[in-house]
Amino acid sequence: MPEPTLAGPRFDDVTQDETIGPVTYGPMTVMHLVRWCAVMENWHRIHYDAEFCRDHEGLPGPLINGSWKQQALVQLLKDWAGHAGWLRSVKFQFRGMDVAGETLHAQARVVGREERDGYGEVRLAVEMTNSSGHATTVGEAIVVLPRRGGPAVPYPAPAVPEEPTGSAGGHELCPPEYRRYLGMESDVLVSTDVIDASSVRRFMQAIMASDTDYYDADGPGAGRYGGVVAPPLYPLQALHPSADGGDPLDRALGDPDFDGATQTAWSAFGLPELEGAPKRILNAGNEIELYAYAPLGTRVAVQSTYADISQKVGKKGPLLFVSALSHYRVHETGQPLLSSRQTLILR
């Protein structure tokens, strides 16, 4: 059997405890955070307004977005897997806050190897540490690699079966007033704009990547992916307000305490509002399965479900943990792109 010719590591050559990285980012300035906010069209002031952070939210300064950190870690793994491999799944937990001025380090370590279906699966521990050496983002990932003399890793990757709607119903830690929301589904939401070269360029620069897959139609990845593609987690930020929906920041003109968050934790997924839930939002983490990259000229479609709702008591009072399971596809073809289970903390 001919060996795959695409560049990247082979499973046979990967060793236990092998390290990847670190890749260093920073010092992260408010300019970097604003650039990422602009790409997402997320104007939550906790990411750029130092006075608001201190006086209104009790935070030490503008927070580096958790969504940006997971983008950087995924790019680290994509770069390592090369065009011969595939980043199959990744999960993150955000265990600490990083503020503007920090220097961050993305790295991974091989913690397991297994042969499966003619390929090799590599399990990795991933983390992002700050200048104090504290790991504020931790997680794990699975990368599928070809074996020497084995078949090429398929693209697109086969999608795993979707979780049944309502599978989390009756969770014992869910407060009674929220149990009726478990299993509720959104309508299918479709991105307002098609993915174009300009939006992908801005996205690539905001995550501080330099990857020919995102701009070079004659690059080494174009043959495998069918052309220029968006970064792996681009679909998570693909939905933006429509042109006929009014100015999302109108409220800022008359409300000096407006926090800039133009979507609630539920409306971002097209889900019904959790009546009486706290309004302040923190990102607790994400679990992602990856199947394909979004190609230029297409729109992203997503449908979400309230998968889990639970309450815990923190140092400053009760915290509501809300998990939404979302399935992202190419709108025009139905090709699965990724599945994401995101957990938000409402406080």
N, C-alpha and C positions, 0 to 999 in steps of 0.2 A: 504494500500500500504506500503510495507516495506521501512523503512528509509535507505538511502545510508549509508554504513558502512565506507566509506573512510574518513580519517581525514581531518578536516578543519572547518571553521566557518559555521554556518547555517544562512540563511538570517534573520530568525526570531530574532536572537540574536544580530544582528548588529544595532547600534544606530547612529542617526544623530550626526555628528561632532566627532565621534570616530576617534582616531588617530592611525596610524601604524608607528612604528619606534619611533625615528630616528635610522638608522643604520649609524655608523660613519666609514669613510674611511680616512686613512691618519695618519700623513702627507704624501701626495702623492709625492714620489720621482721621479727623472728622470728614475730610474730603473723600477718603475712601468709603466711609460709611454712607455719605450722601450719594455717591455714585451708585452704590448698591441699592439704596432706597429708591433712586430714580429709575433704575432698571425694573424693579419690582412694582413701582408706583405705590410704595408703602411709605407714608409720610408720618409714621408714628414718631413723636418727638423724642422718645427715649433714646433714639439712635443718633441725634445730632444737636439737641438743644440742652446745653450743660445746665443752664439756670433752671429749666423745667425739670430736668432729672433731679437736681438737688432739692429744689424748694417744693415741688409738687409730688414727686414720686419717691423721695428719700433714697435716691440712687447715687452712687459715687461719681457718676459721669455718664456720658453717652455710651451706650452698650453696643459692642460689636454683635451684629445680628447672628443668631444661631443658624439661620438659613444660609448665611454666607459661609460659616464654618463648615457646614456639611458639604457645600459645593467644593470647597478647597480639598477636603478629604477625599471626596469622590474623584476629583481630578487626579490626585496622587495615585489612586488605585487604577484608574483608567490608563494613565501613563505607564504604570508598571506592567499591566496586563498586555499592553501593545495591541496590535491589530489581530494577532493570532488568538488572543484570549478574550474573555468576557467577564466583566464584573456582574455577577449574578444577583447578589443581594447585599444589603448593607443596613445596619441599624445604628442609631446614635442615641446617646443620652447626654443632655446638657446639665452638667453638675456644678457649674460655677459661672459667674459673670466675668466677662472681660470688657474693659473700657478702652476708649480711644487713648492712644499712646502706647498700648501694649505691642510687643513683638510676639508673634505666634509661630509655633513649629508644628507642622503636620507630619505624622510618621505612622508606620505600621510594622507589625512583626508577625511572622508565620508561626501559628500555634497548632496547626494540624494539617495533615495531608491524607487524601483518600482517593483511590482509583474508583471510578464509577462510570459505567456505560461506555467504556473505551476512552474516557477522558480522565483528567486529574482535577480534583477539587481541592483548593487550597483555602484553609480558614485562616483569617488574619485578625489580630487585635489592632484596632486603630485608635489613635488619640491625637488631640491637639493640646499642646501645653503652652503656657504663657511664659513671660520672662522670669517669673519666680519658680518655674519648674512644676507648677500645678496643672494637672490635667483637667481642664474645664469641659472638654468634650471627649467622651470615650465611646467605643463601639466595637462592632465586629463585622466582618465581611466574608463573603465567599467569592472567590475568583475561579472560573473554569479555564483550564489550560490544556492545550493539546499535548499528547505524549509523543515522544520520538517514534516515528514509524506509524503513528496512529492517525485517525481521521481528524479533519479540521473541526474546530468548535463551530457549531451552527450559528448562523445569523439570519433572521431574528431568532432570539432564544425562545424555546417553547414556554408558553404562559402556564402558570400553575392554576389549578382550579380556584375559582372565586369562592370566598367564604360565603356561606348561606346568609341571606338577609335575616336579621333578628337573632343571630346566633348568640349574642351577648345578653339577650333579654333576661331579666330577673337577677342580675348580678347583685350579690348580697351587700356589696358596699355602695351601691347606688342609692342616693337619698330617695325616699318615696315620691317626692314631687317631680323627679326627673325620670322615673322608670318608664313612663309612657313614650319617651323619646327614643329609647333603645330600639334599634332596628329601623328607624325612620329613614327613608331614602330621599335624596334630592332628585329634581329633574336632571336630565342630561344638560350640562352647561357646555357651551361651545365658545372658544376664544373669539373675541371680536375681530382680531387682525390675523392675517396669515403670517407665518414665520418667514421673515425675509432676511437678507444678508446684513442689513443695517442693524436690526434688532439683535441678531446673533453676535455681531461684532461688539456691540455695546455690552452684551451679556458676558462675552469672553473677557473683555477688558476689565469688567467689574469684578470678576472672580480671579483676576490676575493670572489668567492662563495664556499660553501660547501654543496652540494646537491647530495644525493644518486641517484637521477634520472639520473645523468650523468655518473655513473660508476658501480652501483650495480645491476646486473641482477636479484637479489633476493630481491631487496628493495621494499618498499611499493608502489612505483609508477610504477614498471615494469609491473604489471598485467594490470593496466589501459592503459598504453601506448604501450604495446606489447614488452617491453624490454627496454634496455638502450637507452636514447635519448639525443640529443644535446640541449643546452640552447635555450630558445624561439627565440632569435634574431640571432642565429648562421647563418641562411641562408643569412643574409645581408652581412656577411663576408666570404661566402663559396667559392667564385670564385677567383682563384689565377692564375698567369701566368703559362702556360704550360712548360713542361721540354724542349721542342724543340723550344721555342720562344726566346732564347738568354737571356743574363743577363740583367734584368731590370735596373741595376745600372751602366751599361757601361758608360753612359754619365758622371757620377761623376768623371771618370778618367781624363777627359780633360776639364771639365767645373767647376771651383771652385764656381760659382754662382748657380749651379744646386740645385734646392730646394728639390730634392728627391722624388717629386710626380711623380710616374711612370705611372699614369693614369690621364687623364683629367676628368673634371666633366661629360663629355658625354661618353667617352670610357668605363668608369667603368660600365655603363649600356648597352654597346653595341650600343649606339645611334650615329648618325652622328655628326661630329664636328660642333659646332656653329662658323661659320667663322667670324673672327674679334672680338670674345668675349674676355673679360678680362681673364687673366690666373690665378690670385690669387683666392683661394677658401676658403670660410668659410661655416660651416654647420649651417643652419638656423633652422632646425627642421625636424620632421618626424611625419607622421600619419600612424598607423599600425593597421591592423586587423589580428588577430591570429586564425588559424584553427587547427593546429596540430604541434607536434614537429618532427623534422627530426630524423629518426632512424639510428642507426649504419648500415654500409654496403650499404648505398645508396648515390646517387649523387643528387645535387640540380640543378634544371633547373629554369631559370628566363627569362621573356620577359618584356620589358619596353617600355614606351611611353612618349614622351614629352607632359606633361599634361598642363603646364602653363609656360609662360615666361613674365616677366614684368620688368620694370625699374623704379627705384626711385633714388632721389638725396640725398646722404648722406653728412656728414660734409666735406668729402674729395673728393667729386665728385660723378658721377653716379655709381649706383650699379645695377647689373643685377641679378634678382631672377629667378632661373630655377628650376621647379618642374618636377620630373620624377616619374611616376606611374609604379610600378613594381609588377608583380605577380610571386611568388615563389612556386614551386611544387617539390614533389619527382619525379625525372626523371624517375625512373623505373615503377612507378604506376600511376603517374598523380595526386596523392593526393595533394590538396592545402595545403600549409604550412602557408603562410602569404601574405598579400598585403601591400605594403609600398608606401607612397607618400612622397618622400624626397625632401626638398627644399635646394638648395645651393645658396650662394651669391658669385657672381663673381665680383671682384673689380680690 
